[in-house]
Amino acid sequence: MTSSTARTPNGLDLTYHQIPPGERLALSARPEQETALVLLSGRLTTALHGTVETIERTDPFTQPASGWHLPPGLDAALIAGPHGAEAVEVHAPVTGAPPAAKGITAITAPKREVRGSGSFERHVTTLLTPPQTSGLLLGETLALDGRWSTYPPHRHQHSNPPAETALQEVFAFRVRPSSGFGVLVTYDETVRDASSTVITDTSLAAVPHGYHTIAAAGGHDLYYLWAAHGDSDTHLAMHTDPAHAWLLDS
């Protein structure tokens, strides 16, 4: 099995797994953390509630997400199908009230929501929010054919609800075709101070603070699973960079 992990300072971590056919992935119990597992492609099978449950997905670009959410203290064992599987495992500290469900529950994707327009149109699916979770927010975004996403640049750094909440974030990326790339831009004050990170297929990133925005290279599609978590805030309220907020009205 091949795995890689991205973490934030507040204890949120995301691990991308490439699981060979027939191999076992153990989701261990974490008493102070909740866990989510999202299948990106392939097949996974587990025994839950006295029955065998199997989920399948061709790829994250054409099919909706499925997976499981585990409240604190629960574990599960997953077996990859005959062609293997790729999946993302997320852990977040317990922040608010315990999750509504006391047992392991299935993650099912609602219809994708179209946000933005033109060169920054993207499709967003929110998979988990409280009260399904204690504080973990989880979702997927798809930016097609060179479009920008998480745009205009925004942050969620300061706890000042309802205007803004303080959440740190991690990402797992896929690029189609896989030879392509994208760019993650982050900055604290203005774009003149920005740093950039090249996104390649299966790469991970963490954004613990500051404004951020993401773009796919022309002719390529960009997918990312995102997970966000705050020390006290349990909902997302974004502050758009005032220099670019006019785009929200365009």
C-alpha positions in Angstrom: 0.0 0.0 0.0 1.2 3.5 -0.8 0.1 6.4 1.4 0.8 10.0 1.9 -0.4 12.5 4.5 -1.1 16.2 4.9 -1.7 17.8 8.4 -2.6 21.1 9.9 -1.4 22.5 13.2 -4.8 22.1 14.8 -4.9 18.3 14.5 -6.7 17.8 11.2 -5.0 15.1 9.0 -5.7 13.6 5.6 -4.1 10.5 4.2 -4.3 9.4 0.6 -4.1 5.6 0.1 -3.4 3.5 -3.0 -4.5 0.1 -1.9 -3.5 -3.0 -4.0 -6.1 -5.7 -4.9 -7.3 -7.7 -1.9 -5.2 -5.7 0.6 -6.7 -4.6 4.0 -7.0 -1.0 5.2 -7.6 -0.7 9.0 -9.3 2.4 10.3 -8.2 2.4 13.9 -10.3 3.7 16.8 -9.4 7.2 17.9 -11.2 8.1 21.1 -10.7 11.9 20.7 -11.2 12.1 17.0 -13.8 11.3 14.3 -12.9 9.6 11.1 -14.1 9.8 7.5 -13.2 7.6 4.6 -14.0 8.6 1.0 -13.5 6.3 -2.0 -12.0 7.9 -5.0 -11.8 4.9 -7.3 -12.0 1.1 -7.3 -13.9 -1.0 -4.8 -14.0 -1.3 -1.0 -15.8 -3.9 1.1 -16.4 -3.9 4.9 -18.5 -5.8 7.4 -20.8 -3.4 9.3 -23.9 -3.9 11.4 -23.7 -7.7 10.7 -23.8 -7.3 7.0 -21.2 -6.9 4.2 -21.2 -3.4 2.5 -19.5 -2.7 -0.7 -18.9 0.6 -2.4 -17.5 1.2 -6.0 -16.5 4.2 -8.0 -14.9 4.5 -11.4 -13.3 7.9 -10.8 -14.0 11.1 -8.9 -14.7 13.1 -12.1 -17.7 11.2 -13.4 -19.2 9.5 -10.4 -20.5 10.8 -7.0 -18.7 10.0 -3.7 -19.4 7.3 -1.3 -17.7 6.2 2.0 -18.2 6.0 5.7 -18.1 8.3 8.8 -16.9 6.8 12.1 -17.6 8.6 15.4 -14.9 8.7 18.0 -13.7 5.4 19.4 -15.0 3.2 16.5 -12.9 1.3 14.0 -13.4 -0.6 10.7 -11.5 -2.9 8.4 -11.8 -2.4 4.6 -10.8 -4.8 1.8 -9.9 -3.5 -1.7 -11.5 -5.1 -4.7 -9.9 -7.1 -7.5 -8.6 -4.0 -9.2 -7.5 -2.3 -6.0 -8.8 1.1 -4.7 -7.7 4.6 -3.9 -9.3 6.3 -0.9 -8.8 9.3 1.4 -8.9 8.9 5.2 -9.6 12.0 7.3 -9.3 12.5 11.0 -10.4 15.5 13.0 -10.4 16.2 16.8 -13.8 16.4 18.5 -14.8 20.1 18.6 -18.5 20.5 19.2 -21.3 18.1 20.2 -20.9 14.4 19.5 -22.0 13.3 16.0 -25.7 12.7 15.7 -25.2 9.0 14.8 -23.6 6.8 17.4 -22.4 4.2 14.9 -20.7 4.0 11.5 -22.8 5.7 8.8 -22.6 5.8 5.1 -21.5 8.9 3.2 -23.7 9.6 0.2 -23.3 12.5 -2.1 -26.1 14.9 -2.8 -26.3 16.6 -6.3 -23.3 18.7 -7.2 -23.9 22.4 -6.7 -22.7 24.8 -9.4 -20.8 27.9 -8.0 -19.3 30.8 -9.8 -19.5 31.3 -13.6 -17.4 31.5 -16.7 -13.7 30.9 -16.1 -14.3 30.3 -12.4 -17.3 28.0 -12.5 -16.9 24.9 -10.4 -19.0 22.0 -9.1 -19.1 21.5 -5.3 -20.5 18.6 -3.3 -20.7 19.0 0.5 -20.5 15.5 2.0 -20.4 16.1 5.8 -21.2 18.9 8.2 -22.4 19.1 11.8 -24.6 17.6 13.3 -23.5 14.6 11.2 -20.1 15.3 12.6 -18.7 16.9 15.7 -17.0 19.6 13.7 -15.5 18.1 10.6 -16.5 19.6 7.2 -15.9 17.5 4.2 -16.6 17.9 0.5 -15.5 17.7 -3.1 -14.9 20.3 -5.8 -14.5 19.8 -9.6 -13.0 22.5 -11.8 -13.2 21.6 -15.5 -11.0 22.6 -18.4 -8.6 25.1 -16.9 -11.0 26.9 -14.6 -10.2 28.6 -11.3 -11.8 27.3 -8.1 -12.0 28.5 -4.5 -12.3 31.9 -6.4 -12.2 34.8 -5.8 -9.5 34.2 -3.2 -11.0 33.8 0.3 -9.8 32.9 3.8 -11.4 31.4 6.9 -8.8 32.4 9.5 -10.4 34.5 12.2 -13.3 33.5 14.5 -15.6 36.4 13.9 -19.0 34.8 13.1 -21.2 35.4 11.2 -18.7 37.2 9.0 -15.9 34.7 9.2 -15.0 31.5 11.0 -11.5 30.1 11.9 -11.0 26.8 10.0 -7.8 25.1 8.8 -8.0 23.0 5.6 -6.4 20.1 3.8 -6.8 19.0 0.2 -6.3 15.8 -1.9 -6.0 16.4 -5.6 -6.6 14.5 -8.8 -5.8 15.8 -12.3 -7.3 14.6 -15.6 -5.3 13.7 -17.7 -2.9 12.6 -15.0 0.0 14.2 -16.8 -1.4 17.7 -16.2 -1.1 20.1 -13.3 -2.7 22.9 -11.4 -1.6 25.7 -9.0 -2.5 26.5 -5.4 -1.9 30.2 -4.5 -1.8 31.3 -0.9 -1.1 34.7 0.8 -1.8 36.5 4.0 -2.3 40.1 2.9 -2.1 40.8 -0.9 -1.4 38.7 -4.0 1.9 40.6 -4.2 3.1 38.5 -1.3 1.7 35.2 -2.6 3.4 31.9 -2.8 2.4 29.1 -5.2 2.4 25.4 -5.1 2.2 23.2 -8.2 -0.5 20.6 -8.0 0.0 17.3 -9.7 -2.2 14.2 -9.8 -2.6 12.6 -6.3 -0.7 15.5 -4.5 -1.8 16.8 -1.1 -1.7 20.3 0.5 -2.6 22.0 3.7 -3.7 25.6 4.2 -3.7 26.5 7.9 -4.2 30.2 7.3 -4.5 33.0 4.8 -6.3 33.6 1.5 -6.1 30.8 -1.0 -7.3 30.0 -4.6 -6.8 27.1 -7.0 -6.5 26.8 -10.8 -6.4 23.9 -13.2 -4.0 24.2 -16.2 -5.7 24.8 -19.5 -7.2 21.7 -21.1 -7.2 19.8 -17.8 -9.8 19.0 -15.2 -9.0 19.3 -11.5 -10.7 17.5 -8.7 -10.1 17.9 -5.0 -11.4 16.5 -1.8 -11.3 19.1 0.9 -11.6 18.8 4.7 -11.8 21.7 7.2 -11.8 21.9 10.9 -11.7 24.6 13.6 -10.7 24.7 17.2 -14.1 26.1 18.2 -16.0 27.0 15.0 -18.0 24.3 13.4 -19.4 26.0 10.3 -17.8 27.7 7.3 -18.0 31.4 6.9 -15.6 32.8 4.3 -14.0 36.2 4.0 -13.3 37.1 0.4 -10.3 39.2 -0.3 -11.8 42.8 -0.6 -9.5 43.5 -3.6 -11.3 40.8 -5.6 -14.8 40.8 -4.0 -16.3 42.6 -7.0 -16.1 39.3 -8.9 -18.9 38.0 -6.8 -21.2 40.5 -8.5 -20.0 39.8 -12.1 
